[in-house]
Amino acid sequence: MKYLIAIHHPDNYDPAVSEDATMAHAIDVLNDEMVAAGVRKFVGGLHPPGSAKSLRAQPDGKVLVTDGPYLKTSEHVAGFWVLEAASLDEALAWGRKAVVACRAPVEVRPFH
């Protein structure tokens, strides 16, 4: 089964201030461990939410494109992994490692 492990940052997160070499190394080590275990299928970091474009269907059949994220929240998804794990427990174990490496909240969700 595939799982999404999403890292969340506050909207005012500044990687230049918040991240250091120790954190970057911990994330690299985690990525290497995921690859060695054969569970990592994809990984990606995202630009800040201000760079997002939101698309909404309109009653006239057109699509409205606006600047910014779809949801107005105080946190956003900053990056994610797609893993193939044998169980939710295994995915949660990887999520725990991601929390420590990224020093940020993590969400683990199964794909359909």
Contacts in CASP RR format, 6 or more apart in sequence:
PFRMAT RR
TARGET T0000
AUTHOR 0000-0000-0000
METHOD contacts of the structure
MODEL  1
MKYLIAIHHPDNYDPAVSEDATMAHAIDVLNDEMVAAGVRKFVGGLHPPG
SAKSLRAQPDGKVLVTDGPYLKTSEHVAGFWVLEAASLDEALAWGRKAVV
ACRAPVEVRPFH
1 84 0 8 1.000
1 85 0 8 1.000
1 86 0 8 1.000
1 87 0 8 1.000
1 91 0 8 1.000
1 110 0 8 1.000
1 111 0 8 1.000
2 41 0 8 1.000
2 82 0 8 1.000
2 83 0 8 1.000
2 84 0 8 1.000
2 85 0 8 1.000
2 110 0 8 1.000
2 111 0 8 1.000
3 82 0 8 1.000
3 83 0 8 1.000
3 84 0 8 1.000
3 85 0 8 1.000
3 88 0 8 1.000
3 91 0 8 1.000
3 94 0 8 1.000
3 108 0 8 1.000
3 109 0 8 1.000
3 110 0 8 1.000
3 111 0 8 1.000
4 80 0 8 1.000
4 81 0 8 1.000
4 82 0 8 1.000
4 107 0 8 1.000
4 108 0 8 1.000
4 109 0 8 1.000
4 110 0 8 1.000
4 111 0 8 1.000
5 80 0 8 1.000
5 81 0 8 1.000
5 82 0 8 1.000
5 83 0 8 1.000
5 91 0 8 1.000
5 94 0 8 1.000
5 95 0 8 1.000
5 98 0 8 1.000
5 106 0 8 1.000
5 107 0 8 1.000
5 108 0 8 1.000
6 77 0 8 1.000
6 79 0 8 1.000
6 80 0 8 1.000
6 106 0 8 1.000
6 107 0 8 1.000
6 109 0 8 1.000
7 77 0 8 1.000
7 78 0 8 1.000
7 79 0 8 1.000
7 80 0 8 1.000
7 98 0 8 1.000
7 102 0 8 1.000
7 104 0 8 1.000
7 105 0 8 1.000
7 106 0 8 1.000
8 75 0 8 1.000
8 76 0 8 1.000
8 77 0 8 1.000
8 78 0 8 1.000
8 104 0 8 1.000
8 105 0 8 1.000
8 106 0 8 1.000
8 107 0 8 1.000
9 75 0 8 1.000
9 76 0 8 1.000
9 78 0 8 1.000
9 104 0 8 1.000
10 74 0 8 1.000
10 75 0 8 1.000
11 49 0 8 1.000
11 73 0 8 1.000
11 74 0 8 1.000
11 75 0 8 1.000
11 76 0 8 1.000
13 48 0 8 1.000
13 78 0 8 1.000
23 101 0 8 1.000
23 102 0 8 1.000
23 103 0 8 1.000
26 100 0 8 1.000
26 101 0 8 1.000
26 102 0 8 1.000
27 101 0 8 1.000
27 102 0 8 1.000
29 101 0 8 1.000
30 97 0 8 1.000
30 98 0 8 1.000
30 101 0 8 1.000
31 40 0 8 1.000
31 43 0 8 1.000
33 97 0 8 1.000
34 40 0 8 1.000
34 43 0 8 1.000
34 81 0 8 1.000
34 83 0 8 1.000
34 94 0 8 1.000
38 84 0 8 1.000
39 83 0 8 1.000
39 84 0 8 1.000
39 85 0 8 1.000
39 90 0 8 1.000
39 94 0 8 1.000
40 81 0 8 1.000
40 82 0 8 1.000
40 83 0 8 1.000
41 82 0 8 1.000
41 83 0 8 1.000
41 84 0 8 1.000
42 81 0 8 1.000
42 82 0 8 1.000
43 80 0 8 1.000
43 81 0 8 1.000
43 82 0 8 1.000
44 79 0 8 1.000
44 80 0 8 1.000
44 81 0 8 1.000
45 78 0 8 1.000
45 79 0 8 1.000
45 80 0 8 1.000
46 76 0 8 1.000
46 77 0 8 1.000
46 78 0 8 1.000
46 79 0 8 1.000
46 80 0 8 1.000
48 76 0 8 1.000
49 68 0 8 1.000
49 69 0 8 1.000
49 76 0 8 1.000
50 67 0 8 1.000
50 68 0 8 1.000
50 69 0 8 1.000
51 68 0 8 1.000
52 67 0 8 1.000
52 68 0 8 1.000
52 69 0 8 1.000
52 70 0 8 1.000
53 65 0 8 1.000
53 66 0 8 1.000
53 67 0 8 1.000
53 68 0 8 1.000
54 65 0 8 1.000
54 66 0 8 1.000
54 67 0 8 1.000
54 68 0 8 1.000
54 69 0 8 1.000
54 70 0 8 1.000
55 63 0 8 1.000
55 64 0 8 1.000
55 65 0 8 1.000
56 63 0 8 1.000
56 64 0 8 1.000
56 66 0 8 1.000
57 63 0 8 1.000
57 64 0 8 1.000
58 64 0 8 1.000
69 76 0 8 1.000
75 105 0 8 1.000
78 104 0 8 1.000
81 94 0 8 1.000
81 98 0 8 1.000
82 111 0 8 1.000
83 91 0 8 1.000
83 94 0 8 1.000
85 91 0 8 1.000
85 94 0 8 1.000
88 108 0 8 1.000
88 110 0 8 1.000
91 108 0 8 1.000
91 110 0 8 1.000
92 108 0 8 1.000
94 108 0 8 1.000
95 106 0 8 1.000
95 108 0 8 1.000
98 106 0 8 1.000
99 105 0 8 1.000
99 106 0 8 1.000
END
